[in-house]
Structures are given as structure tokens and as C-alpha cells.
Amino acid sequence: MPKSDRLFEVIQILRAANAPMKAADIAATLEVSKRTVYRDIATLQAMRTPIYGEAGIGYVMRHGYDLPPINFDVDEAEAITIGLSMIARTGDAHLLKAAKRAPRKLSEAAPQTDTLIASNWGTEAPEHVDPYLIRQLIRSETKLEIIYSDAKGDQSERIIWPLILIYYADNTMLVAWCELRADFRHFRLDRVAACTVQNELFAGKSASLRKIWEQDFKSVTVDTA
């Protein structure tokens, strides 16, 4: 989580607390270390955020402190709320955690968003690969070796360059450049039998490859691995 988002979350946690919050409790909520929380609190205090702390007691925020409202109208916030509810359908556990944090940033813009409910039925999480890992590799432009089973059950080993994740209703598809085929391929994550991160980058090539894919392959919705 970027530091700016984490600072926002610390403020929201303290605003919602009914009693002093210890650093350990804030750290557990944000899944960071206590030392990180101490640094974040110090940063916020240096920015004149009214957070007060006492050893052995915890941190409190001055009553009435507020943040500027998010610039969403109610219809926009409701649309986002429905979209967040449907993230459970992706089977991506890390995205789901983020989706559960995000409504705090919408509550002031649309206080009635709790009147909207979307089914959270979704696909099973892939057994042998974490979508969160794939998203990290896409961002860092890191190659990945996979063992992949096609629709017939035949397996092959591939070195791929992860480029895009597509979340369909019934599966998650990875768009990648495949070194074996020297072309774009589409891999269902539920058919990946094993994966190993490589110590090799394809730095600087993602943007141009994605542009080519969008022009020539974006309409492809079938497994072409």
C-alpha cells in the first residue's frame, strides 16, 4: 500500500475508534509493522494532524477532525460501491481486502451507499498461482515460468511476460507475451499448474506490447495458449 494511502487509513481508523488505539492494533489492521505505524503517526503529527498518544494507552484523534470530501457525486459513489462488492467474483483475495477498505473513502460522499447490495458470488481462487503475485510482476515487468494445462489437459512449460489480467465472471485470464510461441497468448489462471518467478526483466517493453495487443487482440475472449 502506498504511504499516502496508508496515512489516510491511519486517520480513518483513529476517527472511527471509540477508544485509544494502540500501535499494535493499527499495525494489525493495516498489515504493517508497529515501527511503520510509529513513523506514519510522526509524519501525520508533523503535518499538524491532531493525533495524540501516550505510552501504554494508545493514540486518539481530536474529536471533529475531518478531511476534505471526496469529489464523487452520489450516483458515482453508488456505482463504485456496486463495483467494489463484485470484486469478490474475481477470486483475488488481495483485491478483496482492498475493496473492503475502500468504502471508508466513499462514506462521506454517499452516506446511503449501504442501501445497495451486489452478490459476492465469485470464482474459486486459483490453486497454484496468486493473482496478487501476477499483478506485482506486471508492474515490475518480471518474467515468469509457468507449467500450463490447455483445454485438452496437455501440459507445457512456458517463459512468459505478464502484461494484463482480465477478470471474467467465471475465470481470470492472463494476457502475456509467450517466448515459446513468440506471440501473445491468453492463459487461464485456474489452468496454471505451477509458476516460478524469474530473475530476468523485460523492462520498458510492457507499454508497447499492451498497445499492440489492444489493437489486434483485445476482442479475443477464448483460450489461445
C-alpha positions in Angstrom: 0.0 0.0 0.0 1.5 3.4 -0.9 2.4 5.6 2.0 -0.2 8.3 1.1 -3.0 5.7 1.2 -1.6 4.3 4.5 -1.6 7.7 6.1 -5.2 8.2 5.0 -6.1 4.8 6.5 -4.5 5.7 9.8 -6.6 8.8 10.0 -9.8 6.9 9.2 -9.0 4.2 11.8 -8.5 6.8 14.5 -11.5 8.8 13.5 -13.7 5.7 13.8 -12.2 4.5 17.1 -14.3 4.7 20.3 -11.2 4.4 22.5 -7.5 4.9 22.2 -5.9 2.7 19.6 -2.5 1.0 20.3 0.1 0.9 17.6 -0.1 -2.9 17.5 -3.8 -2.8 16.7 -3.3 -0.2 13.9 -0.4 -2.3 12.6 -2.6 -5.5 12.5 -5.4 -3.7 10.7 -3.0 -2.3 8.0 -0.8 -5.5 7.9 2.4 -3.5 8.6 4.9 -3.3 11.4 4.5 -1.3 14.6 7.6 0.7 13.6 5.8 1.7 10.3 2.8 2.9 12.4 5.1 4.9 14.6 6.7 6.6 11.6 3.3 7.3 10.0 1.9 8.8 13.2 5.0 11.0 13.4 4.5 12.1 9.8 0.9 13.0 10.4 1.7 14.9 13.6 4.4 16.8 11.7 1.6 17.7 9.2 -0.4 19.1 12.2 -2.9 16.3 12.2 -4.4 16.4 15.7 -3.2 12.9 16.9 -2.3 12.5 20.5 -0.6 9.5 22.1 0.5 8.3 25.5 2.7 5.3 26.2 0.7 2.2 27.3 -2.6 3.9 26.4 -2.6 4.4 22.7 -3.4 7.1 20.1 -6.5 9.3 19.8 -7.6 11.9 17.3 -9.2 15.2 18.3 -12.9 15.0 18.0 -14.3 16.7 14.9 -11.2 16.5 12.8 -12.2 15.9 9.2 -10.7 15.5 5.7 -11.8 17.3 2.6 -14.7 15.3 1.0 -14.0 13.1 -2.0 -15.3 14.7 -5.2 -17.8 12.0 -6.2 -21.5 12.7 -6.6 -23.9 10.1 -5.1 -24.5 8.3 -8.4 -20.8 7.9 -8.9 -20.2 6.7 -5.4 -23.0 4.2 -5.7 -21.6 2.9 -8.9 -18.2 2.4 -7.3 -19.8 0.7 -4.3 -21.5 -1.9 -6.5 -18.2 -2.4 -8.4 -16.4 -3.0 -5.1 -19.0 -5.5 -4.0 -18.4 -7.5 -7.2 -14.7 -7.8 -6.7 -15.3 -10.9 -4.7 -16.2 -12.6 -8.0 -12.6 -12.4 -9.2 -11.2 -14.8 -6.6 -8.4 -12.3 -5.9 -8.0 -12.2 -2.1 -5.8 -9.1 -2.0 -8.1 -7.1 -4.2 -11.0 -8.2 -1.9 -9.1 -6.8 1.1 -8.6 -3.5 -0.7 -12.3 -3.4 -1.7 -13.2 -3.8 2.0 -11.0 -0.8 2.9 -12.2 1.5 0.1 -15.8 2.2 1.2 -14.4 4.3 4.1 -13.3 6.8 1.4 -16.8 6.9 -0.1 -19.0 7.1 3.0 -19.0 10.9 3.2 -19.7 11.4 -0.5 -22.6 8.9 -0.4 -23.9 8.1 3.1 -26.7 5.9 1.6 -24.5 3.5 -0.2 -25.3 0.9 2.3 -28.7 0.6 0.6 -27.1 -1.1 -2.4 -26.2 -4.8 -2.3 -24.4 -6.8 -5.0 -24.0 -10.5 -5.0 -20.5 -11.5 -3.9 -20.7 -14.9 -5.5 -17.5 -15.5 -7.4 -14.9 -17.9 -8.9 -12.6 -20.0 -6.8 -9.2 -18.6 -6.2 -6.6 -20.2 -8.5 -4.9 -23.1 -6.7 -1.3 -22.7 -7.9 -0.9 -19.0 -8.6 -1.8 -15.9 -6.7 -3.3 -13.1 -8.8 -1.6 -10.6 -6.4 1.8 -12.0 -7.5 0.8 -11.7 -11.1 -0.2 -8.0 -10.6 3.2 -7.4 -8.9 5.1 -9.0 -11.8 3.1 -6.9 -14.4 4.1 -3.8 -12.6 7.8 -4.7 -12.2 8.0 -6.2 -15.7 9.4 -9.5 -14.4 9.3 -12.7 -16.4 7.5 -15.8 -15.1 7.9 -19.5 -15.9 4.7 -21.5 -15.8 3.5 -25.1 -16.3 0.2 -24.7 -18.2 -2.6 -27.2 -19.0 -4.6 -26.4 -22.1 -8.2 -27.2 -22.6 -7.3 -30.8 -23.5 -5.2 -31.3 -20.4 -1.9 -31.3 -22.2 0.9 -29.5 -20.2 3.7 -27.3 -21.5 6.4 -25.2 -19.9 6.5 -21.5 -20.8 8.5 -18.4 -20.1 6.1 -15.5 -20.3 6.0 -11.8 -19.9 2.8 -10.9 -17.9 1.0 -7.9 -19.3 -2.7 -7.8 -18.4 -5.2 -9.5 -16.1 -8.8 -9.9 -17.4 -11.3 -10.7 -14.7 -14.2 -12.6 -16.3 -17.3 -13.9 -14.5 -16.1 -17.5 -14.5 -12.3 -17.2 -14.7 -9.3 -14.9 -14.6 -7.3 -14.6 -17.8 -3.6 -13.5 -18.1 -2.5 -11.8 -21.3 1.2 -12.4 -21.8 4.0 -12.5 -24.4 5.0 -16.1 -24.7 8.6 -16.8 -25.5 7.8 -20.3 -26.7 5.3 -19.1 -29.3 6.9 -15.7 -29.9 3.5 -14.2 -29.7 0.7 -13.1 -27.4 -1.1 -15.8 -25.5 -4.0 -15.9 -23.1 -3.7 -18.1 -20.0 -6.5 -19.0 -17.6 -5.1 -18.8 -14.1 -7.0 -21.9 -13.0 -5.1 -23.9 -15.5 -1.6 -22.9 -14.3 -0.2 -25.9 -12.6 2.9 -24.2 -11.2 4.8 -21.0 -11.5 8.3 -19.7 -10.8 9.4 -16.1 -10.8 12.4 -15.5 -13.0 15.4 -13.3 -12.2 15.0 -11.5 -15.5 13.1 -8.4 -16.5 11.5 -7.3 -19.8 11.8 -3.7 -18.6 10.5 -0.9 -20.9 8.6 -3.3 -23.2 5.2 -3.6 -21.5 3.6 -0.4 -22.8 4.3 -1.0 -26.5 3.2 -4.7 -26.2 0.0 -3.7 -24.5 -0.7 -1.2 -27.2 -0.2 -3.8 -29.9 -2.5 -6.3 -28.0 -5.2 -3.7 -27.7 -5.1 -3.0 -31.4 -5.1 -6.6 -32.6 -6.2 -9.0 -29.8 -8.5 -7.1 -27.4 -11.6 -8.8 -28.7 -10.2 -12.3 -28.2 -12.0 -13.9 -25.3 -11.0 -17.6 -25.8 -8.1 -19.6 -24.5 -5.4 -19.2 -27.1 -2.5 -20.6 -25.2 
